[in-house]
Amino acid sequence: MSEDLVRNRKALFDYHVLETWEAGLALQGTEVKALRAGRGQLQDAYVDAVDGELWLKQANISPYEFGTYANHEPLRPRKLLLHRAEIAKLTAKAVRKGYTIIPLAIYLNAKGKIKVKIALAEGKAHGDKREALKEREQKREMDRIRKGARE
């Protein structure tokens, strides 16, 4: 049972998700408190491989309002914690044309640790996005019809 602290809702609209992984996240104390207060954003965030390490970049965690001089930088790169073999496998797949690694959510796992759900994804074309919207509308319409038939 995990509790989402931050969700990247736009990711499923902009990308085809191929595979997902769970990664740990190296955070400072005020970042943890800000995330628990719901002060994070993943809209423009992405994962970058640098020297055999994965870094979460452009993830905005607003400064903790009760933080003092030790408050964190909102857009600083944050290290993702994965096994070396997982990092090698993920970066090898991401090198392919058109593939990228994106964060889907930041959440608390059952043990109370903050984790990031990252995904290997392929960008959608503009027509694919229209198809997704059309399918969603059709599904809503069918749900309305079914709900009306039950009553």
N, C-alpha and C positions, 0 to 999 in steps of 0.2 A: 504494500500500500504506500504509494508515494504522493506527496503533496506538491503540486506545481507552484513554484514561486514566480517564475517568469516563463512565458510561452511565446514562441516565434510563430504567430498565426499566419503571417504572410509567406512563410517558407513553403507550405504545402500548396499555395497558389502559384508560386513562382518556379517551383522545382518538382521533378519526379524523384521521389526518395527511393534509392536502390537498396541501401543497407543502413542499419543503425547500430551505434555502440553507446555504452555508458562509460563516461570518463569522470575522474575526480577533478577537482578544480582547486588550484592553490590561491587562497584568498587571505586578505588581511582581516583583522577583527571587525573593523567598521564596515567592511564590505558584507560580511555575514549578517550583521545587524540590519544594514540597509536592505539586503535581499529579503530577510524575514519580514521587513516592514513593507515589502512590495514595491521597492524603489529601483527595479531593474528594467532594462529594455534590450531586446535582441534584434530589432528590425534590420539594422544594417550590419550585423555581426557576421563574421566568417572565421574559419579556422585556417591557420597558416603553418606550414612545416618549415622550421628553421633549425639547421644543424641536428637533425634527428629528434627534435622535440616538436610538439604541437602547441600552438599558442592561440588562444581565443582573442581576436582583435575586434575593435569597434563595438564591444559590448558595453553599454552604458549602465553603470551602477552609480546612481546619484549619491553624493556625499551623505553620510549619516548625520541627521540634524543635531544630534547631541554629541557628535564627535568633536574633539578639541584639535589641538595642533597635530595630532596623529591621524587625522582624517585622510582618506585615500584619494587618489586621482581618479575621476570618473571613467575615463576612456583608456586607462592603462592596459597594456597587453597582459593577459593572465595565462599562466601555464596550465596545460591540461595534463592530467596524470593517467597514463596508460602504460601497459607493459611494452617493452622495446619491440617485441615481435608484432604486437597489434599496431604500433605506430608504423613499422616497416610495411606491413600488409596494406594499411590504409593509405599511406602516401604513394605506394606503388599503383594502387587503383586510381588515386586522384590525379596522377600524372596523365592519364588518358585524356584525350581531347574532349572538352566540354564538361568534365566532371569537376565538382568542387566539394568541399567539406563545409557543412553549415551546422550551426547549433539549432536544435529544435526546441529545447526547454532546459531550464535550470530548476531542479527540484530537490526536495529532501527525501532521502531513501528511508527504509524502515528503521535503520540505526540512527537516524538523525543527521547523517552526513549530507553535505550539499554535493550533488552530482550534476553533470551536464549530459544531455542526450544529444549526440552528434550524429550526423547522417552523411553518407556519400550520396550526392545528388547530381542530377543532370538538369540543366536549365530548360524550362518549357518555352516553346515558341509561342508567339502571340495567338495563333489559331488554337493551340492546345488550351490556353487560358480561357478562350471563349467556349470551347467544348466543356471545360470543367464547370463554368458558370451555367451553361445550358443543362448539363446533367443534374446539377444541384437544384435548379429551378424545377425540373421534371420530378425529381425525388420529393421535393416539398409539395408539389401539386398532388402527387400520388398519395402522400401521407395525409393531406387534407381530405382527399376523396375517401380514403379508408376510414379516417376518423369520423367523417360525416355518415358513412354507411353503418358504423357501429352504434351510433346514437339513436 
